[in-house]
């Protein structure tokens, strides 16, 4: 399941999640974003229970996109908790990536 994030619910749904969170920052007019959408859906199914997969429309939610300095889309971000410091860490993946490449990145941190 892919969750929709907004400026209003980002803190609760992404930053306070017990699971690692994978966020797809996208926009309706973005061709590469439409290309990566089925990959994001497949990752949501495959990592169900291990990873919370979300989408955030950067045009409708400029506050969060700005806070994470999203300058190019699609940008996907993996938000995890550092086991030593217990602080949230974010890793950005900019541009279209095939599913196998995304899984290879995700598997390093999950």
Backbone as a ProteinNet text record, in pm:
[ID]
protein_1_A
[PRIMARY]
XXXXXXXXXXXXXXXXXXXXXXXXXXXXXXXXXXXXXXXXXXXXXXXXXXXXXXXXXXXXXXXXXXXXXXXXXXXXXXXXXXXXXXXXXXXXXXXXXXXXXXXXXXXXXX
[TERTIARY]
83.6	0	88.3	55.4	127.3	43.7	106.6	38.5	61.5	-40.8	-27.1	15	122.5	170.9	137.5	121.5	96.7	183.9	186.1	256.2	197.7	66.1	-2.5	27.1	46	63.3	205.1	298	432.2	500.9	496.1	562.4	512.3	381	321.7	344.5	315.6	319	460	550.9	685.7	788.7	794.7	901.5	875.1	748.3	717.2	686.5	708	681.6	782.2	733.3	822.1	900.9	846.2	912.5	999	1100.4	1168.3	1064.7	1084.9	988.3	1057.6	992.2	1039.6	941.7	988.3	900.5	936.9	836.7	851.3	800	890.9	854	829.4	709.5	668.8	577.4	539.5	440	365.9	242.6	158.8	215.4	286.3	337	470.3	527	662.2	659.1	713	717.2	795.5	918.8	993.9	923.6	846.8	770.4	665.5	601.7	502.7	570.9	694.7	768.6	803.4	836.7	879.3	758.9	640.3	522.1	495.4	496.4	472.7	582.4	704	814.9	789.9	745.3	715.4	602.2	499.6	387.8	437.6	524.7	577.5	661.5	738.9	819.2	727.9	619.1	523.5	468.8	436.3	384.4	492.3	608.8	716.4	772.1	774.1	830.9	723.2	602.2	491.5	529	511.1	545.1	688.6	775.9	915.6	948.2	864.1	891.1	758.5	746.6	627.3	657.5	580.3	602.7	499.5	547.6	462.7	493.7	397.1	415.3	379.1	454.2	424.5	431.7	320.6	312	379.6	491	568.6	495.5	410.9	336	230.4	165.1	59.5	115	241.7	301.8	441.1	447.7	578.7	657.5	590.9	660.3	753.9	701.6	783.6	890.8	853.7	951.8	1065.9	1033.5	1135.8	1222.4	1160.5	1234.8	1339	1307.8	1401.4	1484.6	1474.6	1551.9	1538	1412.8	1386.2	1394.4	1495.2	1516.7	1494.1	1488.2	1469.7	1376.8	1285.3	1197.1	1203.9	1181.7	1151	1273.3	1248.2	1345	1278.4	1344.7	1295.2	1385.8	1325.8	1402.7	1373	1477.5	1464.3	1493.4	1395.6	1409.6	1416.5	1529	1550.6	1591.2	1591.6	1637.8	1775.8	1869.7	2004.5	1998.9	2043	2031.3	2115.6	2222.8	2309.2	2257.4	2217.9	2176.7	2025.7	1950.7	1803.5	1748.5	1832.2	1788.7	1751.4	1661.1	1619.5	1728.3	1749.2	1844.2	1771.5	1803.4	1738.9	1844.5	1816	1904.7	1824.1	1872	1799.9	1850.4	1756.2	1784.4	1718	1797.6	1743.6	1735.1	1619.7	1599.4	1542.3	1499	1442.2	1546.7	1505.3	1589.8	1504.3	1560.2	1485	1464.7	1366.6	1329.7	1448.2	1525.2	1638.1	1738.9	1763.5	1858.8	1804.5	1675.4	1614.5	1616.9	1585.6	1587.3	1727.1	1828.5	1966.1	1999.1	1953.5	1976.6	1897.9	1769.3	1684.4	1736	1779.6	1823.2	1945.5	2020.2	2135.8	2093.2	1970.6	1928.3	1808.2	1753.1	1634.1	1670.2
-117.8	0	124.4	218.5	345.3	450.2	519.3	621.2	758.3	843.2	980.5	1070.3	1143.4	1237.9	1379.9	1465.3	1607.8	1685.8	1816.9	1900.3	1878.1	1858.2	1845.3	1713.5	1603.8	1474.4	1417.3	1488.8	1434.7	1397.2	1485.5	1459.7	1329	1316.8	1198.8	1071.7	1078.2	958.2	913.5	1007.6	971.7	978.1	1088.8	1106	1033	1003.8	931.5	783.5	736.8	597.3	505.1	391.1	289.8	216	211.5	146.2	246.9	200.3	289.4	339.1	459.4	520.2	552.7	514.5	542.4	641.6	763	868.4	899.3	897.3	937.1	1080.4	1175.7	1315.4	1328.5	1369.6	1367.2	1485	1496.8	1594.8	1535	1578	1521.5	1546.3	1656.2	1692.7	1625.9	1551.9	1495.9	1358.2	1349.5	1222.7	1113.7	1140.9	1038.3	993.3	1084.1	1046.9	941.2	957.2	857.5	724.8	731.2	608.5	531.8	603.3	537.6	494	547.5	515.9	365.2	287.5	143.4	72.9	123.5	66.8	91.1	211.4	245.3	155.7	134.6	46.7	-95.9	-145.9	-281.6	-293.4	-191.2	-192.9	-193.8	-117.5	-115.2	-254.7	-327.6	-463.9	-558.6	-550.7	-644	-622.9	-498.5	-466.9	-441.9	-486.2	-466.6	-523	-441.3	-482.9	-451.5	-422.8	-390	-244.7	-181.1	-47.6	22.4	146.7	225.8	307.5	285.3	352.2	463.4	581.8	700.6	782	867.2	962.3	1101.1	1201.4	1338.9	1424.4	1486.9	1576.3	1708	1740.2	1858.7	1988.7	1989.6	2110.9	2141.3	2039	2056.8	2070.6	2034	2033.1	2096.3	2225.1	2290.3	2304.2	2305.7	2322.7	2204	2082.8	1963.4	1948.4	1970.1	1960.9	2059.8	2179.1	2279.3	2242	2187.5	2148.7	2041.3	1954.8	1848.8	1888.6	2014.9	2070.4	1988.8	1952	1877	1974.6	1958.1	2048.9	1981.3	1850	1774.4	1657.3	1629.1	1514.9	1423.5	1295.4	1233.6	1226.2	1251.1	1223.3	1128.1	1020.7	925.8	936.8	927	943.1	828.6	771.2	667.9	731.7	725.8	782.2	666.4	657.1	549.6	609.7	526.2	568.3	509.8	595.4	550.3	470.7	344.3	262	312.8	384.3	433.3	563.1	657.8	789.6	802.4	710.2	713.2	833.4	901.9	1014.3	967.2	1041.9	1010.1	1051.7	967.9	996.7	982.5	1069.9	1067	1051.5	961.5	938.4	961.7	1051.4	1085.3	1002.3	964.7	894.8	980.7	1048.5	1143.7	1079.8	1097.8	1049	908.4	869.9	736.6	629.9	525.4	407.6	284	181.6	57.4	-10.1	-97.5	-163.3	-235.4	-310.1	-385.2	-293.4	-178.3	-83.8	-23.7	10.6	63	-41.6	-165.5	-271.6	-290.1	-281.5	-295.5	-185.6	-63.5	48.2	25.2	-8.4	-28.2	-140.8	-249.7	-366.3	-337.1	-233.6	-197.2	-139.8	-85.8	-12.2	-72.8	-179.6	-239.9	-374.8
0	0	0	-85.6	-92.4	-19.8	75.2	155.2	92.4	95.7	47.3	162.3	139.9	239.9	198.5	298.9	278.1	376.4	358	455.9	595.2	601.7	730.4	802.2	727.3	794.2	784.9	724	702.6	832.9	928.9	1058.4	1119.1	1129.4	1193.7	1111.5	983	899.3	861.1	843.2	797.8	910	979.1	1078.3	1209.4	1238.8	1362.2	1337.1	1216.4	1182.4	1251.1	1296.8	1354.9	1247.3	1127.1	1014.5	938.8	865.9	771.7	669.9	618.6	526.9	395.2	286	151	89.8	60.6	9.4	-135.4	-221.4	-361.3	-373.4	-393.8	-418.7	-568.9	-607.2	-747.4	-779	-907.1	-953	-1071.6	-1090.7	-1197.1	-1336.5	-1356.9	-1488.3	-1521.9	-1430.3	-1443.3	-1510.3	-1631.8	-1704.8	-1633.9	-1589.8	-1517	-1388.5	-1326.2	-1206.3	-1240.7	-1356.7	-1400.6	-1433.1	-1480.5	-1510.1	-1382.8	-1276.8	-1153.5	-1068.3	-1094.1	-1012.4	-1000.8	-1111.3	-1096.2	-1016.2	-1023	-945.8	-796.7	-763.4	-623.9	-572	-654.2	-615.5	-590.7	-677.6	-662.5	-534.9	-503.9	-381.1	-259.6	-265.6	-154.2	-126.7	-231.1	-214.6	-162.1	-221	-187.1	-46.3	-0.4	130.9	235.9	210.5	304.9	441.8	545.5	680.3	720.9	622	650.4	619.7	536.1	485.9	459.6	502.6	473.7	347.7	242.9	115	98.7	63.1	56.1	-68.7	-107	-216.2	-165.2	-211	-175.7	-301.3	-336.9	-453.3	-415.4	-480.4	-443.4	-474.5	-575.6	-608.3	-503.3	-452.4	-353.2	-211.5	-192.5	-58.5	-59.9	-91.8	-106.8	23.2	136.1	264.1	290.5	276.5	301.4	193.8	68.7	-39.8	-17.7	28.4	56.6	175.4	278.9	398.5	366.6	270.3	231	109.6	70	-41.3	-169.3	-200.5	-323	-439.6	-524.5	-636.4	-770.3	-770.9	-893.2	-861.3	-952.3	-930.8	-1052.6	-1033.6	-906.3	-815.1	-689.2	-583.7	-488.2	-459.3	-359.8	-238.9	-122.7	-1	94.4	148.9	250.6	385.5	475	608.6	707.2	777.5	873.7	1007.8	1110.2	1242	1265.9	1299.8	1331	1461.2	1459.7	1580.4	1698.2	1670.2	1777.6	1839.4	1754.3	1804.6	1819.9	1758.9	1757.8	1680.8	1603	1522.8	1383.3	1319	1182.6	1084.5	985.2	878.3	745.9	652.1	520.6	412.3	319.7	205.6	78.5	-7.3	-130.3	-247.8	-332.6	-458.2	-565.6	-646.6	-742.7	-880.7	-945	-1080.6	-1085	-1202.9	-1222.9	-1195.2	-1126.7	-1104.7	-1128.8	-1192.1	-1208.3	-1072.1	-1066.2	-941.4	-876.5	-953.5	-896.5	-829.8	-890.5	-832.8	-703.2	-702.1	-579	-468	-502.1	-401.4	-343.9	-426.6	-380.5	-278.4	-304.5	-211.3	-83	-95.8	20.9	110.2	49.1	125.7	213.3	181.5	263.7	397.8	404.7	523	595	538.7	600.7	661.6
[MASK]
++++++++++++++++++++++++++++++++++++++++++++++++++++++++++++++++++++++++++++++++++++++++++++++++++++++++++++++

